[in-house]
Amino acid sequence: MIYIFVIRTMKKWIFGFVIVVANFLSAQSVAPVMGVPQFMGIPIEGDAVLFINKLKAKGFKVKNYDATITTMSGVFLGSFTDEIRIIHTPKSKKVWKVSVFMPEQAGWSSLKFEYASLLSKLNNKYGEPSSSYFSFLSPYEEGDGFEMNAVTLDKTNIVAWWNLTYQDGAESGTIMLEMTKWKQNKISWENAVNAALKEKEQAELEAGEL
């Protein structure tokens, strides 16, 4: 009888341990397998000029060129924005990042509502964020009536991001949503491989100046 009792007790303990482990593993943040990040259905990779031309074909217009950033305007998620930044590597001119600044908001309620709406859309497509924060820095706090002061003084930490991978688990890029001090919400898509290329090329340019 004692032997049977011990066996049953061990089975219950093992079963309970398996459940705990399973719950722990399911709770871990797993990067969605999405491959190279895309903006407007266009992979963020390759020659920047070709990428920009594809956006032009979708109705976006170029506002400004400089050495590493092309600024465009157009309609994104139903809102017109005049600050879409196509950021490319300094030497090879490969696109490595796209940032969209949504229209400036006049008040906290509209800024927070838009952030929540964008977060929901991104959650629906990419799953729960790899990490997210929604907090104010002292002496500010939500509900004190001075939320926009906190925003413009960069006294908030309101951000969420998704780490993307290839099928083999290698990092492919990042998507980030953040509330900025300019009273605008911003979404950025970054290609991990080309971001590393940007750092390499930048270091080479700086070394050449020494």
C-alpha positions in Angstrom: 0.0 0.0 0.0 2.8 2.4 0.9 4.5 1.6 -2.5 1.3 2.4 -4.4 0.8 5.7 -2.4 4.4 6.7 -3.2 3.9 6.0 -6.9 0.7 8.0 -7.0 2.3 10.9 -5.2 5.2 10.9 -7.6 2.9 10.9 -10.6 1.0 13.9 -9.2 4.2 15.8 -8.5 5.5 15.1 -12.0 2.2 16.1 -13.6 2.2 19.3 -11.6 5.8 20.0 -12.6 5.0 19.5 -16.2 2.0 21.9 -16.0 4.2 24.6 -14.3 6.9 24.3 -17.0 4.3 24.4 -19.8 2.8 27.5 -18.4 6.2 29.1 -17.9 7.2 28.4 -21.5 3.9 29.6 -23.0 4.3 32.9 -21.0 7.7 33.7 -22.6 7.8 36.3 -25.3 8.5 34.6 -28.7 9.5 36.8 -31.6 7.0 36.3 -34.5 8.6 34.7 -37.6 8.0 37.4 -40.1 11.2 37.7 -42.1 12.3 41.1 -43.3 10.1 44.0 -42.0 7.8 45.5 -44.6 6.3 49.0 -45.0 3.1 49.3 -47.1 3.8 45.7 -48.3 7.3 46.6 -49.5 10.3 44.8 -47.9 12.7 47.2 -46.2 15.8 46.1 -48.0 17.8 46.7 -51.1 18.5 50.0 -53.0 16.9 53.0 -51.4 16.0 54.6 -54.7 14.1 51.5 -55.8 12.3 51.5 -52.5 11.3 55.1 -52.8 10.1 54.6 -56.3 7.8 51.9 -55.1 6.3 54.3 -52.6 5.9 56.9 -55.3 3.9 54.4 -57.2 1.6 54.2 -54.2 1.0 57.9 -54.2 3.7 59.1 -51.8 5.7 62.2 -52.6 9.3 63.2 -51.9 9.7 66.3 -49.8 13.5 66.3 -49.2 16.6 64.3 -49.9 19.9 64.4 -47.9 22.9 62.1 -47.4 21.1 59.4 -45.5 17.4 60.4 -45.2 14.7 60.9 -47.7 11.5 62.5 -46.3 8.2 61.8 -48.0 4.6 62.6 -47.4 1.4 60.7 -48.0 -1.6 59.0 -46.5 -0.9 56.3 -44.0 -3.7 54.5 -42.1 -6.2 57.0 -43.3 -4.3 60.1 -42.1 -2.1 62.4 -44.1 1.5 62.7 -42.8 4.2 64.8 -44.1 7.0 63.1 -42.3 7.8 59.6 -43.6 11.5 59.1 -43.3 13.3 56.6 -45.5 16.7 56.1 -43.9 19.6 54.5 -45.8 23.2 53.5 -45.3 25.7 56.2 -46.0 27.8 54.5 -48.6 25.9 51.7 -50.3 22.5 53.5 -50.0 20.6 50.5 -48.8 17.4 51.2 -47.0 17.6 50.1 -43.4 14.9 51.9 -41.6 11.5 53.6 -42.2 9.9 55.9 -39.6 6.4 57.4 -39.9 5.4 60.3 -37.7 1.7 60.5 -37.3 0.0 64.0 -37.3 0.7 66.1 -34.2 -2.0 65.9 -31.5 -3.3 68.9 -29.6 -4.3 67.1 -26.4 -3.5 64.1 -24.2 -6.8 62.3 -24.9 -6.3 62.3 -28.6 -2.6 61.4 -28.4 -3.3 58.5 -26.0 -6.3 57.3 -28.1 -4.2 57.2 -31.3 -1.4 55.4 -29.5 -3.8 52.8 -28.2 -5.3 52.4 -31.6 -1.9 51.9 -33.3 -0.9 49.4 -30.6 -4.0 47.4 -31.2 -3.4 47.3 -34.9 0.2 46.2 -34.4 -0.9 43.6 -31.9 -3.4 42.1 -34.3 -0.7 41.7 -37.0 2.4 40.8 -35.0 1.0 39.5 -31.7 1.9 40.8 -28.3 5.0 43.1 -28.2 8.3 41.7 -27.2 8.5 44.5 -24.7 6.3 47.5 -23.8 6.2 50.4 -21.3 3.6 53.0 -20.4 4.8 55.2 -17.6 5.5 58.8 -16.6 8.7 60.2 -14.9 8.5 62.1 -11.7 6.9 64.5 -10.9 4.4 63.7 -13.6 1.7 61.0 -13.6 -1.3 60.2 -15.7 -4.4 62.0 -14.4 -2.5 65.0 -13.0 -3.7 67.2 -15.9 -0.2 67.9 -17.1 0.3 64.9 -19.3 1.2 66.9 -22.4 3.8 68.8 -20.4 5.4 65.5 -19.5 5.3 64.5 -23.2 6.9 67.6 -24.5 9.6 67.5 -21.7 10.4 63.9 -22.6 9.2 62.8 -19.2 7.3 59.7 -20.4 8.3 56.2 -21.3 5.5 55.1 -23.7 6.8 52.6 -26.2 6.3 49.0 -27.5 8.4 47.0 -29.9 8.4 43.7 -31.7 11.5 41.7 -32.4 11.1 39.8 -35.7 13.0 36.7 -36.9 13.7 34.6 -39.9 12.5 31.0 -40.0 15.9 29.8 -38.6 15.5 32.1 -35.6 18.0 34.7 -36.7 17.0 38.3 -36.0 15.5 40.0 -39.1 14.4 43.3 -37.6 12.4 45.4 -35.2 9.1 47.3 -35.3 8.7 50.0 -32.7 5.8 52.2 -31.7 6.5 55.2 -29.5 5.0 58.4 -28.2 7.4 61.3 -28.9 8.1 64.6 -27.3 6.8 66.3 -30.5 3.3 65.2 -29.5 3.3 62.7 -32.3 3.2 58.9 -32.3 5.8 57.3 -34.4 6.1 53.8 -35.9 9.5 52.6 -37.1 10.5 49.5 -39.1 14.1 48.4 -39.0 16.0 45.8 -41.0 18.6 44.2 -38.6 21.1 43.2 -41.3 21.1 46.6 -43.0 21.3 48.4 -39.6 24.5 46.5 -39.0 25.7 47.5 -42.4 25.0 51.2 -41.6 27.1 51.0 -38.5 30.0 49.4 -40.5 29.8 52.0 -43.2 29.6 54.9 -40.7 32.6 53.6 -38.9 34.5 53.4 -42.2 33.7 56.9 -43.1 34.7 58.2 -39.6 38.0 56.3 -39.8 38.7 57.9 -43.1 38.5 61.3 -41.5 41.1 60.5 -38.9 
